Structures are given as C-alpha cells and as structure tokens.
C-alpha cells in the first residue's frame, strides 16, 4: 500500500501514513512554533505527489510557499538539509508543487462564492449567531422563497425576502408560523453587520463547483488548493461556517467509494477549534455526522490545532492518524491537554508519553497512524521529514503569476448578478403600485385590460443568458488584451443562466439550481 513518509525514530524506524488509511482522518496538534506548519507542508506535498488533491487553509500566509521550490539560499535551508541527511533522504532535492490560490474576498486568489439558498438556514443561522426563534423565522423565509420560485442568491435577496415576509406576516402565519418583526429586525441587523465586514462577497454567482477542488495536473500530481485565510480569520464565524459548508458540499456531491487505495481529496483545517467554539447542538451534530460519514466518500480530514482538547471527544474519536508536537505545561488546562493527548495513543512501554510531550524539540513529534488492518500503531518519537518546497510566503508577483496560469482563470473572477428574489420582489412592488395608480385614475376594468407586466419564463431566460454572456465576454476580452488565458466560456455562462431561469420558473429554486449545474457542467 502506498504511503506518506512522515519521518523516522532515533533508531531509524520509518514512520509512515498509509494512503489507504488517510480517509480515516487525522490530527496535527502542538503549541505555537513547534513545527506544525512544516509537518502539514510535508504531508500536503507528498499527497500531491501521489495524485491526491489537497485543500489547505493558509491562516498565517506562510503555506503559500508550497507552490515554489525551496532553495539553498533560503532561511533555515541548512537545518532542513541536515535533517534530510539524518533521515536518509538522499539526494534531497527542492521542487515546487501545482497549486491554485483561493480567497473568499477575491484579493489573493480566485473568489469562492455560494448562494444563500445553497448555504441553507442552519449554517446561515450559525454565521449570524441567531437564537432558536430567529432561526425559525429565517427557515420560514427560505421556505416561502422556494414556494414562490424566488432565488436567494445574495444578501440583498435575503434582505428583500425578509421584508416581504414581515409585511405579509399575518397572511403567512397560518401556513408557515408566526413571523415576529423584532426577529426580522435582528436578522437584518446581523446581515448589515456582516456586510460591513465584507462577508457578503461570499454570496452570489457564479457559485463555486466543489469538483474544482478535485483535480490533478498534466503530470498526475494532485492540485494543492490554498485558501488565503489571514483576512478571513478576522471573522472567525465566517471561517468556521465556510469550512463546514465545504464539508457538507463534499458529503452531498461525492458518491460512495468505501475505502479507496488513496483518498479523492484531503482537507487540512487550521485553527480547527473555531468549528466548535460556541457551536449550538444542532450544528455540532452536523459536524460530527459529516466527519463520521465523509470517510466513505474518499475524503480525509485533518484538523490542525494548538491544543488537542479543542476537538470534541466524539469527533476526536474519529481521528485515527495523529501527529502530536510539543505541548507546554504552563497552566492547569495545558496539563489536562497533555494527559488527554497521552491517553489517546497506543501505549509504548519504552516511552513515557506525558513526559516526552513537554520535551519534544522543534521538528519532533509523537506519531501514531493506522496500519493495514486499521489498528493504531504504537506511538513513536519521530523526527519529521522536511518539505521540498519553500518554507515561507510567496511574493505578490509570484502569487499573481500562479493565479494567471490557473485553470480557473476567468471562471470565477467576475461576479454575475442576474434576476433573483430582490429583482422579482422589486418588480412586483412596482407592478402593484402601477396597477393601483391605474385603478385610482381609470378604474378596475382599465387595469384588467392592460398587458401582462411580469415577463414570461422564456423572456427571463433570454435576459439572464444575455446578461451572463455579456459579463463573460467582457471578462474574456479583457483577458485577451492583457495576454492572459481564460478558463471561462461565454456559451456556458449564458446557457447556464438561461437554464437556471427556466428551471426556476418551472419548478422553483431547487430545480433552477439543478438545471444551472447540469447544463453548465455539460458546456464547460
């Protein structure tokens, strides 16, 4: 079975992570400055070399260097080369790795967007920190929008839908339940607060297609997807909600594969404790469910955190592969963490784990992974192998070059604003006002004799197609003028938008999303 080389013990015993067991998830833990980033980078580039796509949340910005080859002239090169020689990695050669940069804000990579509808009321309630009553009102707004064929794509769509629900609260109460204007007001305030933080950039179109994370390059190496999360970390709830959304999308989109020879995708979630801080029980249950079941989809999830007790017990029990760097016993909580970490390992009678955890040097870790039978190996003190790529961030110029040669250049970079709930509700309001004016001045019969004001679904489809085509064409013309390649398609964007409008008119928002994804995938 193919394997990831993690390092060796003092006696020269190799410590590896079997690719066929990487979908049993894992934990990389340790105090600040003990070597977690180097471990993560070593693992990621070896997964890539074995044809496994990777997702990395780059919280500090230093993981971006994985796309560039290391150098003898870079900082710490001497210590890395000495460690490689000690571990028998001869020759130790520097090389780069195929990578794509992503950024929810679109500044340091391709933007990642999803629609309000696809996020759903549960995750959105987590993002907005709503109580149970407010979450109920939000769920009513989603249901009412679906029942009326209204697409909820961005914050404005949701805001206008909430206003409409509040205005019709008495009429909707019998079918949907009570809608408190106070609750609507609270939700609106939270939406405005997140807009000021730039979180609304995450919602809109073109929506991200999860399969774009699961790609290899021409040589068969897995693409390493790097999320720029330094700015995102300033909104920890958005970061946590985004990570959970990604897991949920993968769980829903990927087929069952059991235990493949190697994972379809491996996720590394840095600052993992943010997923669980102050999480309501419903959200916690969803995290546990997704982590437990996504294994059979061929996805491995590795949580990165400073303190292993940050991971709830029910989820920690799902993490079969563990790399534990040094912990410091400065506080009673630190001492509990050390004891808890020691108890999770399979006992090594020659190793006092509780003592060793506090004595580990930078670049050393306690390692225990799953063997071919799925049983945890005996914990071993291990010197971690060095990466072959650069340790440290890329420059702005290097990032721009990597972004320009990305296979997704032009696909997600320009937002598309087509007709959705906000536009439909605004048009209905205008039509109602115009009709009232005719009734007042000319009478009811004159109003009834007027032609239809709301366009048919085919007119909507043509309008959406034209708008998407124009947006895509403008982007691609700009790319051609600057000599940059584009991965987008005018025909695909237009047809996708048209299919969404037709689907929405025929069967509501759910069918619209399905039609857009289906036709867009066929034409891409």
C-alpha positions as CSV (number, residue, x, y, z in Angstrom):
1,X,0.0,0.0,0.0
2,X,1.4,3.4,-1.0
3,X,2.4,5.6,1.9
4,X,3.4,9.1,3.1
5,X,6.8,9.3,4.7
6,X,6.4,11.3,7.9
7,X,9.9,10.7,9.4
8,X,12.0,8.3,11.4
9,X,12.6,7.4,15.0
10,X,16.0,7.8,16.7
11,X,16.6,4.1,15.9
12,X,15.9,4.6,12.2
13,X,12.4,3.1,12.2
14,X,10.3,4.7,9.4
15,X,7.0,6.3,10.4
16,X,4.5,6.5,7.6
17,X,0.9,7.3,6.8
18,X,-0.7,4.7,4.5
19,X,-2.7,6.4,1.7
20,X,-5.4,3.7,2.0
21,X,-6.0,4.8,5.6
22,X,-5.8,8.6,5.1
23,X,-9.6,8.8,4.8
24,X,-9.8,7.8,8.4
25,X,-8.9,11.4,9.2
26,X,-6.3,12.8,11.5
27,X,-5.0,15.4,13.9
28,X,-1.9,17.6,13.9
29,X,-1.5,19.3,17.2
30,X,1.1,21.3,19.1
31,X,2.0,24.6,20.7
32,X,2.9,27.6,18.6
33,X,6.4,27.3,17.0
34,X,6.8,23.5,17.4
35,X,6.7,22.6,13.7
36,X,3.0,22.0,12.8
37,X,3.3,24.1,9.6
38,X,6.3,22.1,8.4
39,X,4.5,18.8,9.1
40,X,1.5,20.0,7.3
41,X,3.5,21.1,4.3
42,X,5.5,17.8,4.2
43,X,2.2,15.8,4.2
44,X,0.5,18.0,1.6
45,X,3.2,17.9,-1.0
46,X,3.5,14.1,-0.6
47,X,-0.2,13.7,-1.0
48,X,0.0,15.8,-4.2
49,X,2.9,13.7,-5.5
50,X,0.7,10.6,-5.1
51,X,-2.0,12.2,-7.2
52,X,-4.3,13.2,-4.3
53,X,-5.7,16.8,-4.5
54,X,-5.3,18.8,-1.3
55,X,-7.1,21.7,0.4
56,X,-5.1,23.9,2.8
57,X,-6.5,26.8,4.9
58,X,-3.5,29.2,5.0
59,X,-4.2,31.1,8.2
60,X,-0.8,32.8,8.6
61,X,0.1,33.2,4.9
62,X,3.3,31.0,5.2
63,X,1.8,27.9,3.5
64,X,1.7,29.7,0.1
65,X,5.3,28.9,-0.5
66,X,4.4,25.3,-1.2
67,X,3.9,26.3,-4.8
68,X,7.6,27.3,-5.1
69,X,10.7,25.2,-5.0
70,X,12.9,25.6,-1.9
71,X,16.4,27.0,-2.2
72,X,19.8,26.6,-0.6
73,X,19.8,30.3,-0.1
74,X,16.6,30.5,1.9
75,X,16.3,30.8,5.6
76,X,16.7,27.5,7.6
77,X,17.9,25.7,4.4
78,X,21.0,24.4,6.3
79,X,18.9,22.8,9.1
80,X,16.4,21.3,6.6
81,X,19.2,19.8,4.6
82,X,20.9,18.4,7.7
83,X,17.6,16.9,8.8
84,X,17.1,15.3,5.4
85,X,20.6,13.8,5.6
86,X,19.9,12.5,9.1
87,X,16.8,10.8,7.8
88,X,18.5,9.2,4.8
89,X,16.7,11.4,2.2
90,X,19.4,11.3,-0.4
91,X,19.5,13.1,-2.7
92,X,17.4,15.8,-1.1
93,X,16.2,18.0,-4.0
94,X,14.0,21.1,-3.9
95,X,10.9,21.2,-6.1
96,X,7.6,23.1,-6.5
97,X,4.0,21.8,-6.4
98,X,1.0,22.5,-8.6
99,X,-1.2,24.9,-6.7
100,X,-4.3,27.2,-7.0
101,X,-4.9,30.2,-4.8
102,X,-8.4,30.9,-3.5
103,X,-9.8,33.8,-1.4
104,X,-13.3,34.4,-0.3
105,X,-12.7,38.1,-0.8
106,X,-11.1,37.6,-4.2
107,X,-7.9,39.6,-3.3
108,X,-5.2,36.9,-3.0
109,X,-6.9,34.2,-5.2
110,X,-9.9,33.2,-7.1
111,X,-13.1,34.1,-5.2
112,X,-15.2,31.3,-3.8
113,X,-18.9,32.1,-3.8
114,X,-22.0,30.2,-2.9
115,X,-25.7,31.2,-2.9
116,X,-27.8,31.9,0.1
117,X,-30.1,29.0,-0.9
118,X,-27.2,26.6,-1.0
119,X,-25.9,27.7,2.3
120,X,-29.2,27.0,4.0
121,X,-30.8,28.4,7.1
122,X,-28.9,26.2,9.6
123,X,-25.4,27.3,8.6
124,X,-26.5,30.8,8.0
125,X,-28.0,31.0,11.5
126,X,-24.6,29.9,12.8
127,X,-23.0,32.6,10.8
128,X,-25.4,35.3,12.0
129,X,-25.4,34.0,15.6
130,X,-29.2,33.7,15.8
131,X,-31.2,32.2,18.6
132,X,-33.8,29.4,18.1
133,X,-36.7,31.8,17.4
134,X,-34.8,33.9,14.9
135,X,-33.6,30.7,13.2
136,X,-37.2,29.6,12.8
137,X,-38.1,32.9,11.1
138,X,-35.1,32.5,8.8
139,X,-36.3,29.0,7.9
140,X,-39.8,30.4,7.1
141,X,-38.2,33.0,4.8
142,X,-36.3,30.2,2.9
143,X,-39.4,28.0,2.6
144,X,-41.6,30.9,1.4
145,X,-39.0,31.9,-1.2
146,X,-38.8,28.3,-2.5
147,X,-42.6,28.0,-2.6
148,X,-42.8,31.2,-4.7
149,X,-39.9,30.3,-7.1
150,X,-37.6,33.1,-5.7
151,X,-33.9,32.5,-6.0
152,X,-31.9,33.5,-2.9
153,X,-28.5,34.2,-4.3
154,X,-27.0,37.1,-2.2
155,X,-27.6,39.1,0.9
156,X,-29.9,41.6,-0.9
157,X,-32.2,38.7,-2.0
158,X,-32.5,37.5,1.6
159,X,-33.0,41.1,2.9
160,X,-35.8,41.7,0.5
161,X,-37.4,38.3,1.2
162,X,-37.4,39.0,4.9
163,X,-39.0,42.4,4.3
164,X,-41.7,40.7,2.2
165,X,-42.3,38.1,4.9
166,X,-42.6,40.7,7.6
167,X,-45.1,42.7,5.5
168,X,-47.2,39.6,5.0
169,X,-46.7,38.2,8.5
170,X,-50.4,37.9,9.3
171,X,-51.2,36.1,6.0
172,X,-48.3,33.7,6.3
173,X,-48.8,32.8,9.9
174,X,-51.4,30.1,9.3
175,X,-49.3,28.2,6.7
176,X,-45.8,28.9,7.9
177,X,-45.9,30.0,11.5
178,X,-45.5,33.3,13.4
179,X,-43.1,35.9,12.0
180,X,-42.0,38.4,14.5
181,X,-41.0,41.8,13.2
182,X,-38.5,42.0,16.1
183,X,-36.8,38.8,14.9
184,X,-36.7,40.0,11.3
185,X,-35.1,43.2,12.5
186,X,-32.5,41.3,14.4
187,X,-31.6,39.2,11.4
188,X,-31.4,42.3,9.2
189,X,-29.0,44.0,11.7
190,X,-26.8,40.9,11.7
191,X,-26.8,40.8,7.9
192,X,-25.8,44.5,7.7
193,X,-23.0,43.9,10.3
194,X,-21.6,41.1,8.2
195,X,-21.8,43.2,5.0
196,X,-19.6,45.8,6.6
197,X,-17.0,43.1,7.3
198,X,-17.1,42.1,3.6
199,X,-18.8,38.7,4.3
200,X,-21.4,39.4,1.6
201,X,-18.7,38.8,-1.0
202,X,-19.0,35.1,-0.3
203,X,-22.6,35.0,-1.5
204,X,-23.5,35.3,-5.2
205,X,-22.8,33.8,-8.6
206,X,-21.0,32.2,-10.3
207,X,-21.3,29.7,-7.4
208,X,-18.3,27.5,-6.7
209,X,-18.4,24.0,-8.0
210,X,-16.9,21.6,-5.4
211,X,-15.4,19.3,-8.1
212,X,-13.0,22.0,-9.0
213,X,-11.1,21.1,-5.8
214,X,-10.7,17.5,-7.1
215,X,-8.2,17.9,-9.9
216,X,-4.7,16.7,-11.0
217,X,-2.3,18.4,-13.3
218,X,-1.0,17.1,-16.6
219,X,1.7,15.0,-14.8
220,X,-0.8,13.4,-12.5
221,X,0.0,15.4,-9.4
222,X,-2.9,16.4,-7.2
223,X,-3.6,20.2,-7.2
224,X,-3.0,21.8,-3.9
225,X,-5.8,24.3,-3.2
226,X,-4.6,27.1,-0.9
227,X,-7.2,29.3,0.8
228,X,-5.9,32.7,1.8
229,X,-7.4,32.8,5.3
230,X,-5.4,35.6,7.0
231,X,-8.2,38.2,6.5
232,X,-10.9,35.6,6.8
233,X,-9.6,34.8,10.4
234,X,-10.8,38.3,11.4
235,X,-14.3,36.9,11.0
236,X,-14.0,33.5,12.8
237,X,-17.7,32.6,12.5
238,X,-17.5,33.1,8.7
239,X,-14.3,31.0,8.6
240,X,-15.9,28.1,10.6
241,X,-19.2,28.3,8.7
242,X,-17.3,28.2,5.4
243,X,-15.3,25.1,6.4
244,X,-18.4,23.3,7.5
245,X,-20.1,24.3,4.2
246,X,-17.3,22.8,2.2
247,X,-17.5,19.5,4.1
248,X,-21.3,19.5,3.6
249,X,-21.0,20.2,-0.1
250,X,-18.5,17.3,-0.5
251,X,-20.7,15.0,1.5
252,X,-23.7,15.7,-0.7
253,X,-21.9,15.8,-4.0
254,X,-19.5,12.8,-3.9
255,X,-20.5,9.2,-4.5
256,X,-19.9,6.4,-2.0
257,X,-16.5,4.7,-2.7
258,X,-15.8,2.8,0.6
259,X,-12.1,2.6,1.3
260,X,-10.2,3.5,-1.9
261,X,-6.5,2.9,-2.4
262,X,-5.9,6.6,-1.9
263,X,-8.2,9.5,-0.9
264,X,-10.1,11.5,-3.5
265,X,-9.3,14.6,-1.5
266,X,-7.5,15.6,1.7
267,X,-8.5,18.6,3.8
268,X,-6.3,20.4,6.3
269,X,-8.3,22.7,8.6
270,X,-6.1,25.0,10.5
271,X,-7.4,26.7,13.7
272,X,-9.9,23.8,13.9
273,X,-11.2,24.8,17.3
274,X,-13.2,27.6,15.6
275,X,-15.5,25.0,14.2
276,X,-16.7,24.1,17.7
277,X,-16.4,27.3,19.7
278,X,-19.9,28.3,21.0
279,X,-21.5,25.9,18.4
280,X,-25.2,25.1,19.0
281,X,-26.0,21.4,19.5
282,X,-27.6,21.2,16.0
283,X,-24.5,22.5,14.3
284,X,-22.2,20.3,16.4
285,X,-24.3,17.2,15.5
286,X,-23.9,18.1,11.8
287,X,-20.1,18.4,12.1
288,X,-20.0,15.1,13.8
289,X,-22.2,13.5,11.2
290,X,-20.3,14.8,8.2
291,X,-16.9,13.9,9.7
292,X,-18.1,10.4,10.5
293,X,-19.7,9.7,7.2
294,X,-17.5,11.6,4.7
295,X,-14.8,8.9,5.1
296,X,-16.8,6.6,2.8
297,X,-16.7,9.3,0.1
298,X,-12.9,9.0,0.0
299,X,-12.3,12.3,1.8
300,X,-9.7,12.6,4.5
301,X,-10.0,15.5,7.1
302,X,-7.0,16.6,9.2
303,X,-7.7,19.0,12.0
304,X,-4.8,21.4,12.9
305,X,-5.0,22.9,16.4
306,X,-2.7,24.0,19.2
307,X,-4.5,22.1,21.9
308,X,-5.8,18.5,21.3
309,X,-8.6,19.0,23.8
310,X,-10.1,21.7,21.5
311,X,-11.5,18.8,19.4
312,X,-14.7,17.4,21.0
313,X,-14.4,13.8,22.1
314,X,-17.0,12.4,19.7
315,X,-15.1,13.8,16.8
316,X,-11.6,13.2,18.2
317,X,-12.6,9.5,18.3
318,X,-12.9,9.5,14.5
319,X,-9.3,10.7,14.0
320,X,-7.1,7.7,13.5
321,X,-3.9,9.3,12.4
322,X,-2.1,11.6,14.9
323,X,0.9,13.8,14.9
324,X,1.5,15.4,18.2
325,X,4.1,18.1,18.5
326,X,5.3,19.6,21.8
327,X,2.9,21.0,24.4
328,X,3.8,23.3,27.3
329,X,2.5,22.7,30.8
330,X,2.1,26.3,31.8
331,X,-1.5,26.2,33.0
332,X,-3.8,23.6,34.5
333,X,-5.6,23.4,31.1
334,X,-2.2,22.7,29.5
335,X,-1.6,19.9,32.0
336,X,-5.1,18.4,31.2
337,X,-4.3,18.6,27.5
338,X,-1.0,16.7,28.0
339,X,-2.7,14.0,29.9
340,X,-5.5,13.7,27.4
341,X,-3.1,13.6,24.5
342,X,-1.0,10.8,26.1
343,X,-4.1,8.7,26.8
344,X,-5.2,8.7,23.1
345,X,-2.0,6.9,21.9
346,X,-1.4,3.2,21.8
347,X,0.9,2.5,24.7
348,X,4.7,2.2,24.1
349,X,6.2,0.6,27.2
350,X,9.6,2.2,26.3
351,X,8.2,5.7,26.1
352,X,6.8,8.0,28.9
353,X,4.4,9.9,26.6
354,X,3.3,12.5,29.2
355,X,6.9,13.5,29.9
356,X,8.1,13.3,26.3
357,X,5.3,15.7,25.0
358,X,6.8,18.5,27.0
359,X,10.4,17.7,25.9
360,X,9.9,17.4,22.1
361,X,12.2,19.7,20.1
362,X,11.1,21.8,17.1
363,X,10.5,19.4,14.2
364,X,9.9,16.4,16.5
365,X,6.5,14.8,17.2
366,X,4.8,11.8,18.6
367,X,3.4,9.8,15.7
368,X,0.7,7.1,15.6
369,X,-1.1,6.1,12.4
370,X,-3.3,3.3,11.3
371,X,-1.8,0.1,9.9
372,X,-3.1,-2.0,7.1
373,X,-5.6,-3.7,9.4
374,X,-6.9,-0.3,10.6
375,X,-5.3,-0.6,14.1
376,X,-3.3,2.3,15.5
377,X,0.4,1.8,15.6
378,X,2.5,2.1,18.8
379,X,3.3,5.8,19.4
380,X,6.9,6.7,18.5
381,X,9.0,9.8,19.0
382,X,9.7,10.9,15.4
383,X,11.9,13.4,13.6
384,X,9.6,14.9,11.0
385,X,10.8,14.9,7.3
386,X,11.4,18.3,5.8
387,X,9.4,19.6,2.8
388,X,11.0,20.1,-0.6
389,X,9.1,23.4,-1.3
390,X,9.7,26.8,0.1
391,X,9.1,27.5,3.8
392,X,7.5,30.9,3.9
393,X,5.2,33.0,1.8
394,X,5.3,33.8,-1.9
395,X,5.7,37.4,-3.1
396,X,2.8,39.4,-4.6
397,X,4.4,39.0,-8.0
398,X,4.8,35.2,-7.6
399,X,1.2,34.9,-6.4
400,X,0.0,36.9,-9.5
401,X,1.9,34.6,-11.8
402,X,0.5,31.5,-10.2
403,X,-3.0,32.9,-10.4
404,X,-2.7,33.9,-14.1
405,X,-1.8,30.3,-15.1
406,X,-4.6,28.8,-13.0
407,X,-7.0,26.5,-14.9
408,X,-9.8,28.6,-13.3
409,X,-8.6,32.0,-14.5
410,X,-11.7,33.8,-15.7
411,X,-14.2,31.3,-14.4
412,X,-15.0,32.8,-11.0
413,X,-13.2,36.1,-11.0
414,X,-16.2,38.2,-12.3
415,X,-19.4,38.2,-10.4
416,X,-22.7,37.7,-12.3
417,X,-25.8,39.5,-10.9
418,X,-28.9,38.1,-12.6
419,X,-32.5,38.2,-11.8
420,X,-33.3,36.7,-8.4
421,X,-35.5,37.4,-5.4
422,X,-34.6,41.1,-4.9
423,X,-35.3,41.9,-8.5
424,X,-38.5,39.9,-8.7
425,X,-39.9,41.4,-5.5
426,X,-38.9,44.9,-6.6
427,X,-40.7,44.4,-9.9
428,X,-43.8,43.0,-8.2
429,X,-43.9,46.1,-6.0
430,X,-43.6,48.4,-9.0
431,X,-46.3,46.5,-10.8
432,X,-48.6,46.7,-7.8
433,X,-48.0,50.4,-7.4
434,X,-48.7,51.0,-11.2
435,X,-51.8,48.9,-11.0
436,X,-53.1,50.8,-8.0
437,X,-52.5,54.1,-9.9
438,X,-54.5,52.8,-12.9
439,X,-57.4,51.7,-10.7
440,X,-57.5,55.0,-9.0
441,X,-57.4,57.1,-12.2
442,X,-59.1,54.8,-14.7
443,X,-61.0,52.1,-12.8
444,X,-60.7,48.4,-12.3
445,X,-61.7,47.4,-15.9
446,X,-59.0,49.5,-17.4
447,X,-56.4,47.9,-15.1
448,X,-57.5,44.4,-16.1
449,X,-57.3,45.3,-19.8
450,X,-53.6,46.2,-19.5
451,X,-51.0,43.7,-21.0
452,X,-49.0,41.4,-18.7
453,X,-46.3,43.2,-16.7
454,X,-44.3,40.3,-15.4
455,X,-42.1,38.7,-18.2
456,X,-42.6,35.1,-19.1
457,X,-40.0,32.5,-18.1
458,X,-38.6,32.5,-21.7
459,X,-38.1,36.2,-21.6
460,X,-36.4,35.8,-18.2
461,X,-34.2,33.1,-19.7
462,X,-33.2,35.3,-22.6
463,X,-32.4,38.2,-20.3
464,X,-30.3,36.0,-18.0
465,X,-28.5,34.5,-20.9
466,X,-27.7,37.8,-22.5
467,X,-26.5,39.2,-19.1
468,X,-24.3,36.3,-18.4
469,X,-22.9,36.3,-22.0
470,X,-22.1,40.0,-21.8
471,X,-20.4,39.6,-18.5
472,X,-18.3,36.6,-19.6
473,X,-17.5,38.3,-23.0
474,X,-16.3,41.4,-21.2
475,X,-14.0,39.4,-19.0
476,X,-12.6,37.4,-21.8
477,X,-11.9,40.4,-24.0
478,X,-10.0,41.9,-21.1
479,X,-8.0,38.7,-20.7
480,X,-7.1,38.7,-24.4
481,X,-6.0,42.3,-24.3
482,X,-3.6,41.5,-21.4
483,X,-2.5,38.2,-22.9
484,X,-3.9,36.2,-20.1
485,X,-5.6,32.9,-20.7
486,X,-9.2,32.4,-19.6
487,X,-10.9,29.3,-18.4
488,X,-14.4,30.6,-18.8
489,X,-16.9,30.2,-21.7
490,X,-19.5,32.7,-23.0
491,X,-21.8,29.9,-24.2
492,X,-21.6,28.0,-21.0
493,X,-22.3,31.1,-18.8
494,X,-25.2,32.1,-21.0
495,X,-26.8,28.7,-21.2
496,X,-26.3,28.1,-17.5
497,X,-28.1,31.3,-16.6
498,X,-30.9,30.6,-19.1
499,X,-31.3,27.1,-17.7
500,X,-31.5,28.5,-14.2
501,X,-34.2,30.9,-15.1
502,X,-36.3,28.2,-16.9
503,X,-35.8,25.8,-14.1
504,X,-36.9,28.3,-11.5
505,X,-40.0,29.2,-13.5
506,X,-41.0,25.6,-13.9
507,X,-40.1,24.1,-10.6
508,X,-38.8,26.6,-8.1
509,X,-35.4,27.5,-6.8
510,X,-34.3,23.9,-6.2
511,X,-34.9,22.9,-9.9
512,X,-33.2,26.1,-11.0
513,X,-30.0,25.3,-9.1
514,X,-30.0,21.8,-10.5
515,X,-30.6,22.9,-14.1
516,X,-27.8,25.5,-13.9
517,X,-25.3,23.0,-12.6
518,X,-26.3,20.3,-15.1
519,X,-26.2,22.4,-18.2
520,X,-23.2,24.5,-17.1
521,X,-21.3,21.3,-16.5
522,X,-22.1,19.9,-19.9
523,X,-20.9,23.1,-21.7
524,X,-17.8,23.9,-19.7
